[in-house]
């Protein structure tokens, strides 16, 4: 989010931790308290946030759970295991987000007397090409996706992109549905990042630094979408 400060003029106060999963963000009292105290800090300094960005879920899907999402290519029902994906996305992650959103909203009401806008974002369609951070492997993070695809007998990158797109669509669809829940619609906003970064063989490495993270150009493109949403909150569309 540094680009939002440097390129778009927004002041960002972050309490994010690398590698957090959504359940820890929602239910771990230490992590949740860090976020809630940040809201209290703003009130203490007579600053009302334009919005609160909640970012989570990627580590829950691309972490150890990812292997469970795929049934082997030689199994009776190869590919995405819909029952497990639904349990993770539509139950575990959805419930975590509902708890987290409600907690943040209660503190917003307590300190500012109103519902502060809350932004959720999904993820763009990744390319599972086996690249990790700075190359990955060894002590470096990643790769997160290709090893599992290969272990489950899926060797065609184009097909694996389609599979990842389906998983991302399921997760992003859950977030879009949250915005429509009773009591959330007035203050909850979903930033849809799908289609921001190309996945074509000739272009994607200009936009994706590895399987999960954008290049600087990619981050700029993503930051532009957040900036556009924030501008709408400051100056609503007529």
Secondary structure as the mmCIF struct_conf table of DSSP 4:
data_model
#
loop_
_struct_conf.conf_type_id
_struct_conf.id
_struct_conf.beg_label_comp_id
_struct_conf.beg_label_asym_id
_struct_conf.beg_label_seq_id
_struct_conf.end_label_comp_id
_struct_conf.end_label_asym_id
_struct_conf.end_label_seq_id
HELX_RH_AL_P HELX_RH_AL_P1 UNK A 2 UNK A 6
TURN_TY1_P TURN_TY1_P1 UNK A 7 UNK A 8
TURN_TY1_P TURN_TY1_P2 UNK A 18 UNK A 19
HELX_RH_AL_P HELX_RH_AL_P2 UNK A 22 UNK A 27
HELX_RH_AL_P HELX_RH_AL_P3 UNK A 29 UNK A 44
TURN_TY1_P TURN_TY1_P3 UNK A 45 UNK A 46
BEND BEND1 UNK A 50 UNK A 50
STRN STRN1 UNK A 52 UNK A 54
BEND BEND2 UNK A 57 UNK A 57
HELX_RH_AL_P HELX_RH_AL_P4 UNK A 58 UNK A 62
BEND BEND3 UNK A 63 UNK A 63
TURN_TY1_P TURN_TY1_P4 UNK A 64 UNK A 64
HELX_RH_AL_P HELX_RH_AL_P5 UNK A 65 UNK A 69
STRN STRN2 UNK A 70 UNK A 71
TURN_TY1_P TURN_TY1_P5 UNK A 73 UNK A 74
BEND BEND4 UNK A 75 UNK A 75
TURN_TY1_P TURN_TY1_P6 UNK A 76 UNK A 77
STRN STRN3 UNK A 79 UNK A 80
HELX_RH_AL_P HELX_RH_AL_P6 UNK A 82 UNK A 86
HELX_RH_PI_P HELX_RH_PI_P1 UNK A 87 UNK A 93
HELX_RH_AL_P HELX_RH_AL_P7 UNK A 94 UNK A 112
BEND BEND5 UNK A 113 UNK A 114
STRN STRN4 UNK A 118 UNK A 121
BEND BEND6 UNK A 129 UNK A 130
STRN STRN5 UNK A 132 UNK A 132
TURN_TY1_P TURN_TY1_P7 UNK A 133 UNK A 134
STRN STRN6 UNK A 135 UNK A 135
BEND BEND7 UNK A 137 UNK A 137
TURN_TY1_P TURN_TY1_P8 UNK A 138 UNK A 139
BEND BEND8 UNK A 140 UNK A 140
BEND BEND9 UNK A 145 UNK A 145
HELX_RH_AL_P HELX_RH_AL_P8 UNK A 146 UNK A 151
TURN_TY1_P TURN_TY1_P9 UNK A 152 UNK A 153
HELX_RH_AL_P HELX_RH_AL_P9 UNK A 157 UNK A 178
TURN_TY1_P TURN_TY1_P10 UNK A 179 UNK A 180
BEND BEND10 UNK A 181 UNK A 181
TURN_TY1_P TURN_TY1_P11 UNK A 182 UNK A 187
STRN STRN7 UNK A 188 UNK A 191
TURN_TY1_P TURN_TY1_P12 UNK A 194 UNK A 195
BEND BEND11 UNK A 196 UNK A 197
BEND BEND12 UNK A 200 UNK A 200
TURN_TY1_P TURN_TY1_P13 UNK A 201 UNK A 203
HELX_RH_AL_P HELX_RH_AL_P10 UNK A 204 UNK A 207
STRN STRN8 UNK A 208 UNK A 208
BEND BEND13 UNK A 209 UNK A 212
STRN STRN9 UNK A 214 UNK A 214
HELX_RH_AL_P HELX_RH_AL_P11 UNK A 216 UNK A 234
BEND BEND14 UNK A 235 UNK A 235
#
